[in-house]
């Protein structure tokens, strides 16, 4: 997913939804909710580089709600992977 402002992420999700055929699936790997103190501390590295305004929504877990707002259903966080820079989440979402 794009690292920029939420307005850009929303536009990307809307465009993906528009071109995806009905019953199609979308899979995304991106920094997701940082659930532990350790992962939040590690994620601060990314926030210092990319800016807190662009990254804090991801750390707060906004992506599943953004998928739903774009029209996707069955939005699922399939896995959360701990990395040296915070946790990366694998999401799936389907177009009805």
Helices and strands as residue ranges (DSSP letters): H 6-19, E 25-31, H 37-50, H 52-59, H 63-69, E 72-83, E 86-95
